[in-house]
Structure formats: structure tokens, C-alpha cells
Amino acid sequence: MATVLSAQLTQVASRFCAKSRFGVFTALSRAMSIKVGDEIPSVDVYEETPANAVNLRDVSAGRKILIFAVPGAFTPGCSKTHLPGYIKQADELKSKGITEIVCVSVNDPFVMTAWGENHKVSNKIRMLADTNAEFTKSLGPEQDLAVLGGLRSKRYSMIVEDGKVPPLNVI
């Protein structure tokens, strides 16, 4: 009976949760709290060191930026598919009016810098650390991934134009 119930829960959970070599490991997270037309939260994330705070609302002032988030640097799916996909499409995105591409993950800034160097992002993508998940929580896509170190972000992408959020894609 327990095996059947476990299999049923895994089947249902797999429709809503990410999978990796760790199996189904994400809990259902609440919906995104930020909506189309909202201002992006004024929360600091960090680039390269804890001393280098970056406020994405300020970065987006008068500009059109693309922000994408991943659950963690150096994780299999994020390293094999997600980050490389944005690197590959960076020039095309910029030719369509995106002035900057930003990757955010709940990690420390040293890990994000190393991950960017490992993937040779150079000036194509800014690698920003949401050290305490404050930016993530302010948007709403947080999820508890204890096997990967605790609170993390779901994958999402959004374009921010002059500090405001047009349509958002959550997967």
C-alpha cells in the first residue's frame, strides 16, 4: 500500500516539480506574487563579492533587461541547458532590444562568479547572487530544496522595462 501511494504521489508531483538525477525534489511552491505592470522589488543582490551590491530596479531604470533565475549554480540542468541556452541566444536577444541579461540564483557571489567563468559568460550575462533569497522571496518563486541547500528559486524569466514587469514565464 505504501509503495502504491508513494508511486502515485511521485507521479502527481512530477507534473508540478522539477526533476534531476536526485529524482523529484521540489515541493510545490506558491504562485509568483509579482504581476504584469508591477515595479520590480528594490532588493539588493550581489556581483562577484558581498561588497558589490546591485539593485535590479536601479539597473533597469530607463532600460530593457532580461532576468532569468535558476535553482542553483553548477546543478546539472542549470549547467547543461539553462545557462548555456541564454549564452547562445545572448546576441540575438540583445539585437531585439534587450540591453542586459542577468542570471540570478540563491548562491553566494563567489559561486556565481565561478559558475560564470566556468561557462565563459564574459560580458554576455551578469551573474548575480541572491544570498538570502530576498529577491526571490519578494517575487514569490521560492521553493524549499533541502537536498540542494535549502531555500532556492524556481526557474523563471522576465523582461523588465524601466523598472516594470511585462509578462512573466514560470516553469
C-alpha positions in Angstrom: 0.0 0.0 0.0 2.8 2.5 0.9 4.6 1.7 -2.3 1.5 2.3 -4.4 0.8 5.6 -2.5 4.4 6.7 -2.9 4.3 6.0 -6.7 1.1 7.9 -7.0 2.5 10.9 -5.2 5.6 10.8 -7.3 3.5 10.7 -10.4 1.4 13.7 -9.4 4.4 15.6 -8.0 6.4 15.1 -11.2 3.8 17.0 -13.2 4.4 20.1 -11.0 8.0 19.7 -9.9 11.5 19.7 -11.4 13.4 16.5 -11.8 17.1 15.8 -11.9 19.4 12.9 -11.1 18.2 13.4 -7.5 14.7 12.4 -8.5 11.7 14.6 -7.8 13.0 17.0 -5.3 10.9 20.2 -5.4 7.9 20.9 -3.3 5.0 22.8 -4.8 5.7 26.5 -4.4 3.3 29.3 -4.2 2.5 31.3 -7.3 4.5 34.3 -8.4 3.4 37.3 -6.4 4.8 39.9 -8.9 2.4 40.6 -11.7 2.5 42.3 -15.1 2.8 46.1 -14.6 4.3 45.8 -11.1 7.6 47.5 -10.2 10.4 45.1 -9.7 11.3 44.9 -6.0 14.1 47.2 -4.7 16.2 44.5 -3.2 20.0 44.1 -3.4 21.7 41.1 -5.0 25.5 40.7 -5.2 28.0 40.6 -8.0 31.5 39.0 -7.5 31.8 39.9 -3.8 29.5 40.6 -0.8 30.7 44.2 -1.0 29.3 44.8 -4.5 25.5 45.2 -4.1 23.4 45.5 -7.2 19.8 46.8 -7.1 18.0 45.4 -10.2 15.3 48.2 -10.0 18.2 50.7 -10.5 19.8 48.6 -13.2 16.6 48.5 -15.2 15.9 52.3 -14.9 15.4 53.5 -18.5 16.5 50.2 -19.9 15.1 46.8 -21.0 16.7 43.9 -19.2 16.1 40.2 -19.1 16.3 38.5 -15.8 16.4 34.7 -15.5 16.7 32.6 -12.4 17.8 29.1 -11.7 17.7 26.9 -8.6 21.4 26.7 -8.3 24.8 27.3 -9.9 26.6 24.1 -11.0 23.5 22.0 -10.8 23.1 19.6 -13.8 20.1 21.0 -15.6 21.1 24.6 -15.0 24.7 24.0 -16.2 23.9 21.8 -19.2 20.8 23.6 -20.5 19.7 26.8 -18.9 22.8 29.0 -18.6 24.3 27.7 -22.0 20.9 28.4 -23.7 21.0 32.1 -22.6 24.7 32.4 -23.5 23.9 31.0 -27.0 21.0 33.4 -27.5 22.5 36.5 -25.9 23.5 38.2 -29.1 20.1 37.6 -30.7 18.3 38.8 -27.5 20.4 42.0 -27.5 19.7 42.6 -31.2 16.0 42.7 -30.2 16.4 45.4 -27.7 17.5 43.7 -24.5 20.2 45.9 -23.1 21.4 43.4 -20.4 20.9 39.8 -19.5 21.0 38.9 -15.8 21.2 35.4 -14.2 20.1 35.3 -10.5 20.5 32.3 -8.2 20.3 31.8 -4.5 24.0 31.3 -4.0 26.9 33.3 -2.8 28.6 35.8 -5.2 31.8 33.8 -5.3 30.0 30.7 -6.6 28.0 32.7 -9.2 31.3 34.3 -10.4 33.0 30.9 -10.7 30.0 29.4 -12.5 30.0 32.3 -15.0 33.8 31.9 -15.5 33.3 28.2 -16.0 30.8 28.8 -18.7 32.7 31.8 -20.2 29.8 34.2 -20.0 32.2 37.2 -20.3 30.1 40.3 -20.9 27.1 38.4 -22.2 25.4 37.7 -18.9 25.7 39.3 -15.4 25.9 36.6 -12.7 24.2 37.8 -9.6 23.8 36.1 -6.2 20.6 36.4 -4.2 22.5 35.4 -1.0 19.5 35.3 1.4 16.8 34.7 -1.2 15.4 38.2 -0.5 14.9 39.0 -4.2 13.4 35.5 -4.8 11.0 35.8 -1.9 9.9 39.3 -3.0 8.9 37.8 -6.4 7.3 34.7 -5.0 9.0 31.7 -6.8 10.9 30.4 -3.8 10.9 26.6 -3.1 12.5 24.6 -0.3 15.1 22.3 -1.8 16.7 20.8 1.3 18.8 18.4 -0.8 20.3 21.4 -2.6 21.0 23.6 0.4 17.6 25.0 1.5 15.5 27.8 0.0 16.0 28.2 -3.8 14.3 29.9 -6.7 12.2 28.2 -9.3 13.3 28.8 -12.8 11.7 31.9 -14.4 12.5 34.6 -16.9 11.2 38.1 -17.2 11.8 41.2 -19.1 11.9 44.4 -17.0 11.3 47.6 -18.8 12.2 50.8 -16.9 11.6 49.0 -13.6 8.3 47.4 -14.5 7.4 43.9 -15.3 5.7 42.9 -18.5 4.6 39.2 -19.0 6.5 36.6 -16.9 7.3 32.9 -17.7 7.4 30.4 -14.9 8.4 26.8 -15.4 
